[in-house]
Amino acid sequence: MVASLHYPCILPQQRKLTTPTKLSPAGLLLRPHPPQPQQHHRRRPSSRPDLRCHRRLLTARGDYDYESPPDDDDDEEEDEKLSQAMGGFDTAVALFNGGDFHACHDVVEELWYTSEEPTRTLLHGLLQCAVGFYHLFNQNHRGAMMELGEGLCKLRKLHLDDDDDDDTTIPFYRFQEEVAAALNFIYRTQKELAACTDDLCLTMDGSVSSYQLLGNFAKGQQLYRLQLQPDGDVVPSIVFSAASDSRVKLPTLSATEQHLSALQCTREYF
């Protein structure tokens, strides 16, 4: 299980990623294998350099047609077919930007299971961010901060800021910075209230113990909501409490399938 959408939040050390089931030798013999292409099916190097990376992604998802390898003249048709098959990421982006974080989680999770690095780490980070915002707007503030924090760590692991001139990473880096700003906003607003009781106030410093101070603070209360700006901006802001004017922009992702494929083809995994 990658991350849960249901309260209570599972602590990071309690979550385990799903690992493939190991097959016995007998199981391997019974496992279906794609037929080996005959000599006359062997293809010359493609004139479209991005096809090889598309096929690599598609094969990992189990959607590649081993039975009928395409001819050299079908490169453009195959490229279009592969792009359609990879439409899941564009769907995930639309769901995230539309605030449907539950559905976005489901789409990204399916892509994550069969992806390769560095795409796998990127999708894992996006998935945890979706879970984090789902928790935030469903009164699980502590779970929201933990998931957003872990998702941000996954994105930073890719060092997306190493090359400011790389158009491939700009949308992902912009998304990373917006998530960081949202997390800082949530943490700051929680810090102002969560560590105080009737008897004393304790300083929150971003450590593990600081999160423990949250306890069940504001459990079941709607402290955060989305609000459109009066200036007509279509991107909503996250507003803290109905009586406060504290707000931060809701992160949006402007990346497309082309950005994801280019990242898979050109970026080295860190």
Backbone as numpy.savetxt, mean C-alpha at the origin, in Angstrom:
# Nx Ny Nz CAx CAy CAz Cx Cy Cz
-1.77 -13.28 7.25 -2.62 -12.09 7.25 -1.73 -10.85 7.25
-1.99 -9.91 6.37 -1.15 -8.74 6.26 -1.49 -7.73 7.33
-2.71 -7.34 7.42 -3.14 -6.41 8.43 -4.64 -6.53 8.57
-5.15 -6.36 9.76 -6.57 -6.58 10.01 -7.33 -5.28 9.93
-8.53 -5.34 9.41 -9.40 -4.17 9.37 -10.35 -4.15 10.54
-10.28 -5.11 11.41 -11.25 -5.22 12.48 -10.62 -4.91 13.82
-11.31 -4.15 14.64 -10.89 -3.83 15.98 -11.10 -5.06 16.86
-10.24 -5.42 17.83 -9.10 -4.63 18.25 -7.91 -4.77 17.34
-7.00 -3.77 17.43 -5.79 -3.78 16.61 -4.84 -4.85 17.10
-4.23 -5.55 16.17 -3.23 -6.55 16.51 -1.87 -5.89 16.52
-1.10 -6.03 17.59 0.21 -5.42 17.68 1.14 -5.99 16.63
2.13 -5.19 16.20 3.01 -5.65 15.13 3.68 -6.97 15.43
4.14 -7.17 16.69 4.85 -8.40 16.98 3.93 -9.61 17.01
2.60 -9.36 16.98 1.66 -10.47 16.99 1.21 -10.84 15.58
1.48 -9.95 14.60 1.04 -10.25 13.26 2.09 -11.05 12.54
1.67 -11.99 11.77 2.57 -12.79 10.97 2.12 -12.77 9.52
3.06 -12.57 8.64 2.72 -12.59 7.22 2.49 -14.01 6.78
1.56 -14.15 5.88 1.27 -15.48 5.35 2.44 -15.98 4.53
2.88 -17.20 4.81 3.98 -17.80 4.05 3.45 -18.96 3.24
4.01 -19.19 2.07 3.53 -20.29 1.23 3.66 -21.63 1.92
2.68 -22.49 1.72 2.72 -23.84 2.27 3.77 -24.66 1.56
4.64 -25.34 2.34 5.68 -26.17 1.75 5.08 -27.48 1.27
5.41 -27.86 0.05 4.89 -29.09 -0.52 5.90 -30.22 -0.32
5.38 -31.41 -0.07 6.22 -32.59 0.02 6.66 -32.98 -1.38
7.69 -33.84 -1.50 8.10 -34.28 -2.85 6.96 -34.84 -3.67
6.06 -35.59 -2.98 4.91 -36.13 -3.72 4.01 -35.01 -4.20
3.86 -34.00 -3.33 3.02 -32.88 -3.72 3.58 -32.12 -4.90
4.91 -32.05 -4.95 5.53 -31.38 -6.08 5.30 -32.12 -7.38
5.29 -33.47 -7.29 5.05 -34.27 -8.48 3.64 -34.08 -9.01
2.70 -33.88 -8.06 1.30 -33.75 -8.47 0.96 -32.33 -8.87
1.84 -31.40 -8.52 1.55 -30.00 -8.81 1.64 -29.75 -10.31
0.60 -29.12 -10.93 0.64 -28.91 -12.39 1.73 -27.94 -12.78
2.43 -28.26 -13.85 3.48 -27.38 -14.36 3.09 -26.91 -15.75
3.44 -25.67 -16.08 3.15 -25.20 -17.43 3.97 -25.98 -18.44
3.38 -26.33 -19.57 4.13 -27.11 -20.57 5.32 -26.33 -21.09
6.40 -27.03 -21.34 7.60 -26.40 -21.88 7.39 -26.08 -23.35
7.69 -24.87 -23.77 7.50 -24.52 -25.18 8.46 -25.29 -26.07
7.98 -25.63 -27.27 8.83 -26.31 -28.24 9.83 -25.33 -28.83
10.82 -25.90 -29.52 11.90 -25.08 -30.06 11.37 -23.99 -31.00
10.31 -24.35 -31.79 9.82 -23.38 -32.77 9.06 -22.24 -32.12
8.77 -22.35 -30.78 8.10 -21.26 -30.09 9.07 -20.25 -29.52
10.36 -20.56 -29.55 11.32 -19.66 -28.93 11.28 -18.32 -29.65
11.27 -17.25 -28.83 11.09 -15.92 -29.40 12.40 -15.15 -29.43
12.49 -14.25 -30.38 13.61 -13.32 -30.40 13.36 -12.25 -29.36
14.41 -11.53 -28.92 14.22 -10.46 -27.94 13.18 -9.46 -28.42
12.31 -9.07 -27.50 11.21 -8.18 -27.87 11.71 -6.79 -28.22
11.05 -6.18 -29.18 11.39 -4.81 -29.56 10.82 -3.82 -28.56
9.95 -4.31 -27.67 9.38 -3.45 -26.65 10.03 -3.79 -25.32
10.99 -3.00 -24.79 11.75 -3.38 -23.60 10.89 -3.50 -22.36
9.73 -2.83 -22.33 8.91 -2.90 -21.12 8.08 -4.17 -21.04
7.99 -4.94 -22.14 7.17 -6.14 -22.13 7.71 -7.19 -21.17
9.05 -7.31 -21.13 9.63 -8.34 -20.27 9.25 -8.11 -18.82
9.24 -6.85 -18.38 8.88 -6.55 -17.00 7.39 -6.75 -16.77
6.56 -6.42 -17.79 5.13 -6.67 -17.68 4.86 -8.17 -17.54
5.56 -8.97 -18.35 5.35 -10.41 -18.29 5.79 -10.97 -16.94
6.86 -10.40 -16.42 7.35 -10.85 -15.11 6.31 -10.61 -14.02
5.68 -9.43 -14.06 4.63 -9.13 -13.10 3.42 -10.02 -13.31
3.04 -10.20 -14.58 1.85 -10.99 -14.89 2.06 -12.45 -14.55
3.26 -12.99 -14.82 3.55 -14.38 -14.50 3.47 -14.61 -13.00
3.94 -13.64 -12.22 3.89 -13.79 -10.77 2.46 -13.89 -10.27
1.52 -13.29 -11.02 0.11 -13.35 -10.63 -0.58 -14.58 -11.19
0.12 -15.38 -11.99 -0.47 -16.59 -12.54 -1.37 -16.35 -13.72
-1.26 -15.18 -14.37 -2.15 -14.84 -15.47 -1.51 -15.01 -16.84
-0.25 -15.41 -16.89 0.43 -15.52 -18.19 -0.01 -16.79 -18.91
-0.22 -16.69 -20.21 -0.69 -17.82 -21.01 0.50 -18.61 -21.55
0.84 -19.70 -20.85 1.95 -20.54 -21.29 1.59 -21.36 -22.53
0.30 -21.62 -22.71 -0.12 -22.49 -23.81 0.12 -21.85 -25.17
-0.06 -20.53 -25.26 0.03 -19.85 -26.56 0.96 -18.65 -26.48
2.26 -18.89 -26.47 3.20 -17.76 -26.47 2.96 -16.89 -27.69
2.94 -15.57 -27.52 2.63 -14.69 -28.65 3.77 -14.64 -29.65
3.42 -14.32 -30.90 4.41 -14.16 -31.95 5.05 -12.79 -31.85
6.14 -12.62 -32.59 6.86 -11.36 -32.54 6.00 -10.19 -33.01
5.05 -10.45 -33.89 4.24 -9.37 -34.46 3.12 -8.94 -33.52
2.99 -9.63 -32.37 1.86 -9.34 -31.47 2.28 -8.53 -30.26
3.44 -7.86 -30.30 3.93 -7.15 -29.13 2.95 -6.08 -28.63
2.43 -5.27 -29.56 1.54 -4.20 -29.14 0.25 -4.75 -28.56
-0.29 -5.80 -29.20 -1.53 -6.41 -28.69 -1.30 -7.01 -27.31
-0.15 -7.66 -27.12 0.15 -8.26 -25.82 0.33 -7.18 -24.76
0.99 -6.08 -25.13 1.20 -5.00 -24.18 -0.13 -4.45 -23.68
-1.09 -4.30 -24.60 -2.42 -3.82 -24.22 -3.13 -4.81 -23.31
-3.00 -6.11 -23.63 -3.63 -7.15 -22.82 -3.05 -7.18 -21.42
-1.73 -7.05 -21.34 -1.08 -7.07 -20.03 -1.48 -5.86 -19.20
-1.60 -4.71 -19.84 -2.00 -3.50 -19.12 -3.40 -3.66 -18.54
-4.29 -4.30 -19.30 -5.65 -4.52 -18.80 -5.63 -5.47 -17.62
-4.79 -6.51 -17.70 -4.71 -7.48 -16.61 -4.14 -6.85 -15.36
-3.30 -5.82 -15.52 -2.69 -5.16 -14.38 -3.55 -4.02 -13.85
-4.80 -3.95 -14.24 -5.65 -2.83 -13.86 -5.96 -2.76 -12.39
-5.61 -3.78 -11.62 -5.91 -3.80 -10.20 -5.31 -2.63 -9.45
-4.11 -2.20 -9.82 -3.47 -1.11 -9.08 -4.20 0.20 -9.31
-4.61 0.48 -10.54 -5.37 1.69 -10.81 -6.68 1.69 -10.01
-7.28 0.53 -9.90 -8.50 0.41 -9.09 -8.21 0.71 -7.64
-7.10 0.19 -7.13 -6.72 0.43 -5.74 -6.48 1.91 -5.48
-5.82 2.59 -6.42 -5.56 4.02 -6.28 -6.87 4.80 -6.23
-7.80 4.46 -7.13 -9.09 5.15 -7.16 -9.87 4.94 -5.86
-9.83 3.72 -5.32 -10.53 3.44 -4.07 -9.90 4.19 -2.91
-8.57 4.22 -2.86 -7.89 4.94 -1.78 -8.22 6.43 -1.84
-8.07 7.01 -3.02 -8.33 8.44 -3.17 -9.80 8.78 -2.94
-10.68 7.80 -3.13 -12.10 8.01 -2.88 -12.51 7.77 -1.44
-11.56 7.38 -0.60 -11.85 7.16 0.82 -12.44 5.80 1.14
-12.50 4.89 0.16 -13.01 3.54 0.41 -11.83 2.65 0.80
-11.34 2.84 2.01 -10.11 2.18 2.44 -10.29 0.68 2.65
-11.49 0.25 3.01 -11.75 -1.18 3.19 -11.61 -1.92 1.86
-12.26 -1.40 0.83 -12.18 -2.04 -0.49 -10.77 -1.93 -1.06
-10.10 -0.81 -0.82 -8.73 -0.64 -1.28 -7.83 -1.71 -0.66
-8.03 -1.97 0.62 -7.26 -3.01 1.32 -7.40 -4.35 0.61
-8.62 -4.70 0.22 -8.86 -6.00 -0.41 -8.15 -6.10 -1.75
-8.19 -5.03 -2.54 -7.56 -5.05 -3.86 -6.03 -5.13 -3.72
-5.47 -4.29 -2.86 -4.02 -4.26 -2.70 -3.51 -5.57 -2.12
-4.28 -6.17 -1.23 -3.85 -7.43 -0.63 -3.69 -8.51 -1.69
-4.61 -8.57 -2.65 -4.50 -9.57 -3.71 -3.26 -9.32 -4.57
-2.97 -8.07 -4.86 -1.78 -7.74 -5.64 -0.51 -8.06 -4.85
-0.55 -7.81 -3.56 0.64 -8.00 -2.70 1.05 -9.46 -2.63
0.08 -10.35 -2.56 0.39 -11.77 -2.38 1.31 -12.31 -3.47
1.16 -11.83 -4.70 1.89 -12.42 -5.82 2.91 -11.47 -6.44
3.19 -10.35 -5.80 4.12 -9.38 -6.36 5.56 -9.69 -5.97
6.49 -9.08 -6.68 7.92 -9.22 -6.41 8.48 -7.89 -5.93
9.66 -7.95 -5.30 10.30 -6.72 -4.87 10.80 -5.93 -6.08
10.79 -4.59 -6.02 10.41 -3.77 -4.88 8.92 -3.46 -4.81
8.15 -3.92 -5.80 6.71 -3.65 -5.81 6.04 -4.21 -4.56
6.51 -5.34 -4.08 5.91 -5.99 -2.91 5.97 -5.09 -1.68
7.12 -4.47 -1.44 7.25 -3.58 -0.30 6.39 -2.34 -0.46
6.34 -1.80 -1.67 5.50 -0.63 -1.93 4.03 -0.94 -1.66
3.54 -2.06 -2.18 2.14 -2.44 -1.97 1.86 -2.71 -0.50
2.82 -3.30 0.20 2.64 -3.57 1.63 2.46 -2.25 2.38
3.27 -1.24 2.02 3.14 0.06 2.66 1.80 0.70 2.36
1.35 0.63 1.10 0.06 1.20 0.73 -1.06 0.48 1.46
-0.96 -0.83 1.57 -1.98 -1.62 2.26 -2.11 -1.18 3.72
-0.97 -1.02 4.40 -1.02 -0.63 5.81 -1.53 0.79 5.98
-1.25 1.67 5.03 -1.81 3.02 5.10 -3.33 2.99 4.95
-3.82 2.14 4.05 -5.27 2.01 3.88 -5.91 1.50 5.17
-5.28 0.51 5.79 -5.79 -0.02 7.05 -5.75 1.06 8.13
-4.66 1.85 8.14 -4.53 2.90 9.14 -5.65 3.93 9.05
-5.96 4.38 7.84 -7.02 5.37 7.70 -8.40 4.76 7.95
-8.55 3.48 7.65 -9.81 2.81 7.99 -10.00 2.84 9.50
-8.96 2.51 10.25 -9.04 2.54 11.72 -9.31 3.97 12.21
-8.65 4.95 11.60 -8.78 6.33 12.06 -10.22 6.81 12.04
-10.95 6.45 10.98 -12.33 6.91 10.85 -13.33 5.92 11.43
-12.82 4.91 12.13 -13.68 3.97 12.84 -13.28 3.86 14.31
-12.84 5.00 14.85 -12.61 5.19 16.28 -11.48 4.34 16.88
-10.60 3.80 16.08 -9.45 3.06 16.60 -8.20 3.89 16.33
-8.01 4.94 17.12 -6.96 5.90 16.86 -5.57 5.31 17.09
-5.44 4.53 18.11 -4.14 3.91 18.39 -3.75 2.95 17.26
-4.70 2.14 16.82 -4.43 1.23 15.71 -4.10 1.98 14.44
-4.75 3.13 14.25 -4.47 3.94 13.06 -3.02 4.41 13.04
-2.54 4.91 14.18 -1.17 5.40 14.23 -0.16 4.28 14.03
-0.43 3.13 14.58 0.50 2.01 14.43 0.57 1.54 12.99
-0.58 1.42 12.32 -0.59 0.96 10.93 0.02 2.00 9.99
-0.31 3.27 10.21 0.27 4.32 9.37 1.78 4.40 9.58
2.22 4.23 10.83 3.65 4.25 11.11 4.39 3.12 10.42
3.80 1.92 10.45 4.44 0.78 9.79 4.41 0.95 8.27
3.30 1.46 7.74 3.22 1.69 6.30 4.25 2.71 5.84
4.43 3.76 6.65 5.42 4.78 6.32 6.83 4.20 6.33
7.11 3.31 7.26 8.42 2.66 7.31 8.68 1.84 6.04
7.63 1.15 5.55 7.79 0.36 4.33 8.13 1.28 3.15
7.44 2.42 3.04 7.69 3.34 1.94 9.10 3.93 2.03
9.52 4.30 3.22 10.85 4.88 3.39 11.95 3.86 3.14
11.64 2.60 3.30 12.62 1.54 3.05 13.06 1.52 1.60
12.23 2.03 0.71 12.54 2.04 -0.72 13.41 3.23 -1.14
13.67 4.16 -0.20 14.50 5.34 -0.50 13.99 6.06 -1.75
12.72 6.37 -1.73 12.10 7.00 -2.90 12.61 8.41 -3.15
13.27 9.01 -2.17 13.76 10.38 -2.31 15.19 10.45 -2.81
15.79 9.32 -3.16 17.19 9.31 -3.59 17.40 10.02 -4.92
16.41 9.98 -5.78 16.55 10.58 -7.11 15.34 11.46 -7.38
15.54 12.77 -7.16 14.43 13.71 -7.32 14.00 13.87 -8.78
14.87 13.47 -9.72 14.56 13.64 -11.14 13.90 12.40 -11.74
13.69 11.37 -10.94 13.11 10.12 -11.45 11.59 10.23 -11.42
10.98 10.39 -12.61 9.52 10.51 -12.68 8.81 9.27 -12.17
9.52 8.14 -12.16 8.92 6.89 -11.69 8.55 6.96 -10.22
9.38 7.61 -9.43 9.19 7.58 -7.97 8.50 8.82 -7.42
8.39 9.89 -8.21 7.82 11.14 -7.69 6.43 10.95 -7.09
5.47 10.27 -7.76 4.14 10.11 -7.15 4.20 9.33 -5.84
5.05 8.32 -5.77 5.14 7.53 -4.55 5.81 8.32 -3.43
6.82 9.12 -3.76 7.48 9.93 -2.74 6.54 11.01 -2.22
5.76 11.62 -3.12 4.79 12.63 -2.69 3.76 12.00 -1.74
3.32 10.79 -2.08 2.38 10.08 -1.22 3.01 9.80 0.14
4.27 9.38 0.15 4.98 9.10 1.40 5.02 10.34 2.30
5.32 11.49 1.71 5.40 12.72 2.50 4.03 13.14 3.03
2.98 12.91 2.27 1.63 13.25 2.73 1.20 12.34 3.88
1.56 11.06 3.79 1.27 10.14 4.89 2.02 10.56 6.14
3.29 10.96 5.99 4.08 11.41 7.13 3.45 12.63 7.79
2.96 13.57 6.97 2.33 14.77 7.51 1.04 14.42 8.24
0.26 13.50 7.68 -0.99 13.08 8.33 -0.70 12.38 9.65
0.31 11.51 9.67 0.66 10.80 10.90 1.14 11.77 11.97
1.95 12.75 11.59 2.41 13.74 12.56 1.24 14.55 13.13
0.28 14.86 12.27 -0.91 15.59 12.72 -1.71 14.77 13.72
-1.93 13.51 13.40 -2.70 12.64 14.30 -1.97 12.48 15.63
-0.66 12.26 15.55 0.12 12.08 16.77 0.09 13.34 17.63
0.21 14.51 16.97 0.23 15.77 17.72 -1.10 16.02 18.42
-2.20 15.77 17.72 -3.51 15.99 18.34 -3.78 14.98 19.45
-3.30 13.77 19.28 -3.46 12.79 20.35 -2.60 13.17 21.55
-1.40 13.67 21.27 -0.46 14.01 22.35 -1.02 15.10 23.25
-1.79 16.00 22.67 -2.32 17.11 23.44 -3.32 16.65 24.50
-3.96 15.51 24.28 -5.03 15.10 25.18 -4.81 13.73 25.82
-4.23 12.80 25.07 -4.26 11.40 25.49 -3.48 11.13 26.75
-2.37 11.83 26.97 -1.50 11.51 28.10 -1.91 12.23 29.37
-3.01 12.94 29.36 -3.43 13.69 30.54 -4.60 13.00 31.24
-4.53 12.98 32.56 -5.62 12.49 33.39 -6.03 13.61 34.33
-6.92 13.30 35.25 -7.34 14.32 36.20 -6.22 14.69 37.16
-5.23 13.81 37.31 -4.18 14.02 38.31 -2.87 14.52 37.73
-2.52 14.11 36.52 -1.22 14.51 35.96 -1.23 14.38 34.44
-0.21 14.98 33.85 0.01 14.85 32.41 1.42 14.31 32.18
1.54 13.38 31.26 2.84 12.79 30.92 3.22 13.20 29.50
4.49 13.41 29.29 4.98 13.84 27.98 5.09 12.66 27.04
4.54 12.81 25.84 4.68 11.79 24.81 5.82 12.19 23.89
6.73 11.25 23.65 7.94 11.57 22.90 8.13 10.72 21.65
7.11 9.98 21.22 7.22 9.16 20.02 7.76 7.77 20.27
8.02 7.42 21.52 8.55 6.10 21.84 7.42 5.09 21.96
7.81 3.81 22.13 6.80 2.75 22.31 5.96 3.03 23.54
6.60 3.49 24.61 5.86 3.78 25.84 4.84 4.90 25.62
5.13 5.80 24.68 4.18 6.88 24.40 2.87 6.32 23.86
2.97 5.33 22.99 1.76 4.71 22.46 1.01 3.97 23.56
1.75 3.42 24.52 1.10 2.72 25.62 0.31 3.69 26.49
0.75 4.95 26.53 0.03 5.95 27.31 -1.37 6.20 26.76
-1.55 5.92 25.48 -2.86 6.16 24.88 -3.95 5.32 25.51
-3.59 4.08 25.87 -4.57 3.20 26.48 -5.83 3.13 25.64
-6.97 3.37 26.26 -8.25 3.37 25.56 -8.78 4.79 25.36
-7.85 5.74 25.24 -8.25 7.13 25.08 -9.21 7.30 23.91
-10.33 7.93 24.20 -11.34 8.27 23.18 -11.86 7.06 22.44
-11.79 5.90 23.05 -12.29 4.69 22.39 -13.78 4.85 22.07
-14.13 4.59 20.82 -15.53 4.69 20.41 -15.99 6.10 20.10
-15.09 7.09 20.21 -15.47 8.47 19.91 -15.00 8.85 18.51
-15.80 9.66 17.84 -15.47 10.10 16.49 -14.65 11.38 16.58
-13.33 11.24 16.74 -12.47 12.42 16.88 -12.03 12.98 15.53
-12.07 12.16 14.49 -11.57 12.59 13.18 -12.67 12.44 12.13
-12.73 13.39 11.23 -13.71 13.33 10.16 -13.11 13.99 8.91
-13.73 13.72 7.75 -13.29 14.32 6.50 -14.15 15.54 6.17
-13.51 16.57 5.65 -14.24 17.79 5.32 -13.64 18.42 4.07
-14.51 18.79 3.12 -14.06 19.48 1.92 -13.82 20.96 2.23
-12.88 21.56 1.53 -12.54 22.95 1.77 -13.52 23.88 1.04
-13.80 25.05 1.60 -14.74 25.99 0.95 -14.20 26.55 -0.36
-12.88 26.42 -0.61 -12.30 26.97 -1.83 -12.53 26.08 -3.04
-13.26 24.96 -2.85 -13.58 24.09 -3.97 -12.58 22.98 -4.23
-11.57 22.86 -3.38 -10.58 21.79 -3.53 -11.28 20.44 -3.34
-11.09 19.53 -4.30 -11.79 18.24 -4.25 -11.13 17.27 -3.29
-9.91 17.57 -2.83 -9.22 16.69 -1.89 -9.62 17.08 -0.47
-10.24 16.18 0.29 -10.70 16.53 1.64 -9.55 16.63 2.63
-9.83 17.26 3.75 -8.88 17.34 4.85 -9.36 16.49 6.01
-8.41 16.01 6.81 -8.75 15.30 8.05 -8.89 16.35 9.14
-10.05 16.44 9.76 -10.32 17.43 10.79 -10.39 16.75 12.14
-9.71 17.33 13.13 -9.70 16.78 14.48 -10.79 17.44 15.31
-11.76 16.65 15.73 -12.89 17.04 16.59 -13.76 18.09 15.91
-15.03 18.06 16.25 -16.00 18.96 15.62 -15.78 20.41 16.01
-15.21 20.65 17.21 -15.07 22.02 17.70 -13.71 22.62 17.40
-12.85 21.90 16.68 -11.49 22.37 16.44 -11.29 22.65 14.96
-10.39 23.59 14.68 -10.06 23.92 13.30 -8.75 23.26 12.87
-8.23 22.33 13.69 -7.00 21.62 13.34 -7.29 20.64 12.21
-6.45 20.68 11.18 -6.69 19.80 10.03 -5.40 19.54 9.29
-5.41 18.48 8.48 -4.29 18.13 7.61 -4.87 17.49 6.35
-4.18 17.65 5.23 -4.64 17.10 3.95 -4.67 15.58 4.01
-5.75 15.00 3.52 -5.84 13.55 3.40 -4.91 13.10 2.28
-3.96 12.19 2.55 -3.04 11.76 1.49 -3.77 11.15 0.30
-3.30 11.46 -0.88 -3.82 10.85 -2.11 -2.63 10.32 -2.91
-2.90 9.33 -3.73 -1.85 8.70 -4.54 -2.12 9.00 -6.01
-1.15 9.61 -6.69 -1.34 9.98 -8.10 -0.62 9.03 -9.05
-0.13 7.90 -8.55 0.60 6.94 -9.39 -0.36 6.12 -10.23
0.16 5.57 -11.34 -0.63 4.74 -12.25 0.07 3.40 -12.44
-0.53 2.55 -13.27 0.08 1.27 -13.61 1.46 1.47 -14.22
1.61 2.53 -15.03 2.90 2.78 -15.67 3.98 3.07 -14.65
3.63 3.83 -13.59 4.61 4.11 -12.54 4.99 2.82 -11.81
3.99 1.97 -11.54 4.27 0.73 -10.83 5.15 -0.19 -11.66
4.86 -0.31 -12.95 5.66 -1.16 -13.82 7.08 -0.63 -13.97
7.21 0.69 -14.10 8.54 1.29 -14.23 9.35 1.08 -12.97
8.70 1.17 -11.82 9.39 0.92 -10.56 9.92 -0.50 -10.51
9.09 -1.45 -10.93 9.49 -2.86 -10.93 10.67 -3.09 -11.87
10.70 -2.37 -12.98 11.74 -2.60 -14.00 13.06 -1.92 -13.67
13.00 -0.76 -13.03 14.21 0.06 -12.93 14.76 0.22 -11.54
13.95 0.01 -10.51 14.42 0.29 -9.15 15.05 -0.94 -8.54
16.16 -0.73 -7.87 16.81 -1.80 -7.13 16.23 -1.84 -5.73
15.93 -3.04 -5.23 15.34 -3.17 -3.90 16.39 -2.93 -2.83
16.03 -2.10 -1.85 16.94 -1.81 -0.75 16.57 -2.64 0.46
